Amino acid sequence: MAEPCPGLALRFQRRFLAARPLRSLPWPELEQSLRTAPDSALLADILHKLESTAAEPLDELYEALADVLKEEEESTHCYKNYLLPSGDCVSLCESTALISGGTTGLLTWEAALHLAQWALQNPSLFRGRTILELGSGVGFTGIAICKSCQPRTFIFSDCHPLVLSQLRENLQLNGLSLEPDRTWSPQTESQGQEGEGQSCQTPKVIVAELNWGSVTEKQLLPLRADVVIAADVVYDPEIIVALIEMLQKLSTSRADRKAPEVFIASTIRNPATYQLFQAELDKAGIRWQVIPAHSSCNFLFDVQPDVTILQLFV
């Protein structure tokens, strides 16, 4: 994993502290980039000092500043390609940091890889059906299912603006374009789903902005999901109750039909948190069972984490 540009201050100390006096930079766009770029406090301080001088600028300074900006930008995101068993490929733009922009949703987590592998081994569960994914993140699992399992409709969902923006870009990157009427939010509910059970090579794709704590059963009604999936959403004790209440709302919103099938994949990082999730499921009267799955994941080449997939009966 790439890391943010290290030793920024040291680099400038070595190259420029002994340099002759410099005058203000003549490139407004570069100056603005430096002022707004993250982790560039030192560069902004240098610019401030240069503004009070009238000396000849150094070409080396321009080159170094450009290098630093490039390194900082390159350390923020990267592109990853995941080869599917069919020979197709899922291409994603992801963050290189575990937490970026105040969210952990800008990179693919291990449980998403395991859930995708399990889904590709069970395509009949998704073929010709409406799938809702909670906490889609950058979209790996859903894109893999869209490319390999022939769902009729796939609804990607998340709540963070940066995640939703990156998700839409990744959908387009993989040829899953969103039409104007295929974006759903509580304020602009989409039209109902028709043609249940019809599989297609190119599924209808929707991006939904879903806040588990505030969305209502009425707002969920148009989604009409047959299958609900999620990966790595059980990591914080504070959101477990909201997740369970969301699942209950999804079940109630389909009162005239059978409840959706629900599958949650989790990486067991903190056993106490995972046990709390199971205890809250029991308290809510939601039955669950462990789904047998391969202990290893073809999408992972180094450490194989402890991942469990639960089927919930809401």
C-alpha positions in Angstrom: 0.0 0.0 0.0 1.3 3.4 -0.9 1.9 5.8 1.9 1.7 9.6 2.1 4.8 11.4 1.0 7.2 10.9 3.9 10.0 13.3 5.0 8.5 16.3 3.3 10.1 18.8 5.6 13.4 17.0 5.4 13.5 17.1 1.6 13.0 20.8 1.5 15.5 21.4 4.3 18.2 19.5 2.4 17.5 21.2 -0.9 16.5 24.8 -0.2 17.4 26.1 3.3 20.8 27.1 1.9 19.4 28.6 -1.3 19.6 32.2 -2.2 16.6 34.4 -1.4 13.6 33.7 -3.6 10.7 35.8 -4.9 7.1 35.0 -5.0 5.9 32.1 -7.3 4.5 33.3 -10.6 2.2 30.3 -11.1 -1.2 31.2 -9.5 -2.6 27.7 -10.2 0.3 26.0 -8.5 0.1 28.4 -5.5 -3.6 27.6 -5.1 -3.0 23.9 -5.3 -0.3 24.1 -2.6 -2.6 26.2 -0.3 -5.4 23.6 -0.6 -3.4 20.4 -0.8 -3.5 18.2 2.3 -0.3 17.8 4.4 1.3 20.8 2.7 1.6 23.2 5.7 5.3 23.5 5.1 4.9 24.5 1.5 2.2 27.0 2.4 4.7 28.5 4.9 7.4 28.7 2.3 5.0 30.5 -0.1 4.1 33.0 2.6 7.7 33.8 3.1 8.4 34.1 -0.6 5.6 36.7 -1.0 7.6 39.1 1.1 10.8 38.8 -1.1 11.7 40.0 -4.6 14.5 37.6 -5.4 15.2 35.4 -8.4 13.3 32.1 -8.2 15.0 28.7 -8.4 13.9 26.3 -11.1 14.7 23.4 -8.7 12.1 24.7 -6.3 9.4 24.6 -9.0 10.4 21.0 -9.9 10.4 19.9 -6.3 7.0 21.4 -5.5 5.6 19.7 -8.6 7.1 16.4 -7.5 5.6 16.7 -4.0 2.1 17.6 -5.4 2.3 14.6 -7.7 3.4 12.3 -4.9 0.6 13.5 -2.6 -2.0 13.0 -5.3 -0.7 9.6 -6.3 -0.7 8.5 -2.7 -4.4 9.3 -2.3 -5.9 6.9 -4.8 -4.9 3.9 -6.9 -6.5 1.6 -9.5 -7.0 -2.1 -8.8 -8.1 -4.9 -11.2 -9.7 -8.0 -9.9 -9.9 -11.0 -12.4 -13.2 -12.9 -12.2 -13.5 -16.7 -12.9 -15.3 -15.9 -16.1 -12.3 -14.0 -17.4 -14.0 -10.7 -17.0 -12.4 -8.0 -14.8 -13.6 -5.6 -12.1 -11.6 -2.4 -12.2 -11.8 0.0 -9.2 -10.5 3.3 -8.2 -9.8 3.0 -4.4 -8.2 5.0 -1.7 -4.8 4.0 -0.5 -5.6 5.0 3.1 -7.7 3.0 5.5 -9.6 6.2 6.4 -10.0 8.9 3.9 -12.3 11.8 3.9 -13.7 10.7 7.3 -14.9 7.3 6.0 -13.6 3.8 5.7 -15.7 3.2 2.6 -13.3 4.2 -0.1 -11.4 0.9 -0.4 -12.4 -2.8 -0.8 -12.4 -4.8 2.5 -11.7 -8.5 2.8 -15.3 -9.5 3.5 -16.5 -8.0 0.3 -14.0 -10.2 -1.6 -15.3 -13.3 0.2 -18.9 -12.4 -0.3 -18.3 -11.8 -4.0 -16.6 -15.2 -4.4 -19.5 -16.9 -2.6 -22.0 -15.1 -4.8 -20.2 -16.1 -8.0 -20.4 -19.7 -6.8 -24.2 -19.4 -6.2 -25.4 -17.4 -9.3 -28.9 -18.8 -9.2 -29.6 -16.9 -5.9 -29.2 -13.6 -7.8 -30.3 -14.4 -11.4 -33.3 -12.5 -12.5 -33.9 -10.9 -9.0 -33.6 -7.5 -7.4 -30.6 -7.2 -5.2 -30.0 -4.5 -2.6 -26.5 -4.1 -1.2 -26.1 -2.2 2.1 -22.8 -0.3 2.5 -21.6 -0.9 -1.1 -18.4 1.2 -0.6 -16.5 1.4 -3.9 -18.7 -1.3 -5.4 -16.6 -4.5 -5.8 -19.1 -7.1 -4.7 -22.0 -5.6 -6.6 -20.1 -5.1 -9.8 -18.9 -8.7 -9.7 -22.4 -9.9 -9.3 -23.7 -7.7 -12.1 -21.0 -9.0 -14.4 -21.4 -12.7 -13.5 -24.8 -13.5 -12.0 -27.4 -11.8 -14.3 -29.5 -10.0 -11.7 -32.5 -8.1 -13.1 -31.9 -5.1 -10.9 -28.9 -4.3 -8.6 -29.3 -1.5 -6.0 -26.0 -0.2 -4.7 -26.4 1.9 -1.5 -24.3 3.9 0.9 -24.7 7.1 2.9 -21.4 9.0 2.6 -21.2 11.6 -0.2 -17.6 10.8 -1.1 -18.3 7.1 -1.2 -21.4 7.6 -3.4 -19.4 9.7 -5.8 -16.5 7.2 -6.0 -19.1 4.4 -6.4 -20.7 6.1 -9.4 -17.3 6.6 -11.0 -16.5 2.9 -10.6 -19.8 1.8 -12.0 -19.1 3.8 -15.1 -15.5 2.5 -15.2 -17.0 -1.0 -15.5 -19.6 -0.2 -18.1 -22.5 0.0 -15.7 -23.8 3.4 -16.6 -26.5 5.1 -14.5 -29.3 6.8 -16.4 -31.0 9.9 -14.9 -34.0 7.9 -13.6 -31.8 5.2 -12.0 -30.6 7.1 -9.0 -32.7 6.7 -5.9 -32.9 8.8 -2.7 -35.5 9.2 0.0 -36.4 12.5 -1.6 -36.7 11.1 -5.2 -38.1 7.6 -5.0 -37.7 5.5 -8.1 -40.6 3.9 -9.9 -41.5 0.3 -8.9 -39.7 -2.7 -10.3 -41.4 -4.7 -13.0 -40.6 -7.9 -14.8 -39.8 -9.9 -11.7 -37.7 -13.0 -12.4 -36.4 -11.8 -15.8 -32.6 -12.2 -16.0 -30.6 -10.0 -18.4 -27.1 -9.6 -19.5 -27.1 -5.9 -18.6 -29.0 -5.4 -15.3 -30.8 -2.2 -14.3 -28.4 -0.4 -11.9 -29.5 2.0 -9.2 -27.5 4.0 -6.7 -29.4 4.6 -3.4 -28.4 7.1 -0.7 -29.5 5.2 2.4 -29.1 6.4 5.9 -30.0 3.4 8.1 -31.2 5.5 11.0 -33.4 7.9 9.2 -34.9 6.1 6.2 -38.6 5.1 6.6 -40.4 1.9 5.6 -42.5 4.0 3.1 -39.3 5.2 1.4 -37.9 1.7 1.2 -41.1 0.3 -0.4 -40.2 1.1 -4.1 -36.9 -0.8 -3.8 -38.6 -4.2 -3.4 -35.5 -6.2 -2.9 -35.6 -9.9 -3.2 -32.1 -10.4 -1.8 -30.2 -8.1 0.6 -26.4 -8.4 1.0 -23.7 -6.5 3.0 -20.0 -6.9 3.7 -17.9 -5.6 6.6 -20.8 -3.6 8.1 -20.4 -5.2 11.5 -17.3 -3.4 12.8 -18.7 -0.7 15.1 -21.0 -1.5 18.1 -22.7 1.8 17.7 -24.1 1.0 14.3 -25.3 -2.6 15.0 -28.7 -1.5 16.3 -29.2 0.8 13.3 -28.3 -2.0 10.9 -30.8 -4.4 12.5 -33.5 -1.8 12.5 -32.8 -1.2 8.8 -33.3 -4.9 8.1 -36.5 -4.9 10.0 -37.8 -2.0 8.0 -36.9 -3.8 4.8 -38.9 -6.8 5.9 -41.9 -4.7 7.0 -41.9 -2.7 3.7 -42.6 -6.0 1.9 -45.5 -7.1 4.2 -47.5 -8.1 1.1 -44.8 -10.4 -0.1 -42.2 -12.7 1.5 -39.3 -11.1 3.3 -36.0 -10.7 1.4 -33.2 -13.2 1.8 -30.4 -11.5 3.7 -26.7 -12.4 3.7 -24.1 -10.5 5.8 -20.4 -11.2 5.4 -18.1 -10.1 8.3 -14.4 -10.2 9.0 -14.0 -11.2 12.6 -11.6 -8.5 13.8 -13.1 -8.1 17.3 -14.9 -11.2 18.5 -16.8 -9.1 21.2 -18.3 -6.9 18.5 -19.4 -9.8 16.4 -20.9 -11.6 19.4 -22.8 -8.4 20.2 -24.2 -8.4 16.6 -25.4 -12.0 17.1 -26.9 -11.1 20.5 -28.8 -8.1 19.1 -30.1 -10.3 16.3 -31.4 -12.8 18.9 -32.9 -9.9 20.9 -34.7 -8.7 17.8 -36.1 -12.1 17.1 -34.1 -12.5 13.9 -33.0 -16.1 13.3 -29.6 -16.6 11.7 -27.3 -19.4 10.4 -23.7 -19.6 9.3 -23.4 -20.2 5.5 -20.6 -22.7 4.6 -18.0 -21.0 2.5 -14.4 -21.6 1.4 -11.9 -20.7 4.0 -9.7 -19.1 1.4 -10.5 -16.4 -1.1 -9.2 -16.4 -4.6 -9.1 -12.6 -4.6 -6.7 -12.5 -1.7 -3.1 -13.6 -2.2 -1.5 -13.0 1.2 -3.2 -13.2 4.5 -6.6 -15.0 4.6 -8.7 -13.3 7.3 -11.4 -14.9 9.4 -14.6 -14.2 7.4 -18.1 -15.5 8.2 -21.2 -15.2 6.1 -24.5 -15.3 8.0 -28.0 -15.8 6.5 -30.6 -13.8 8.4 -34.3 -14.7 8.5 -36.0 -11.3 9.0 
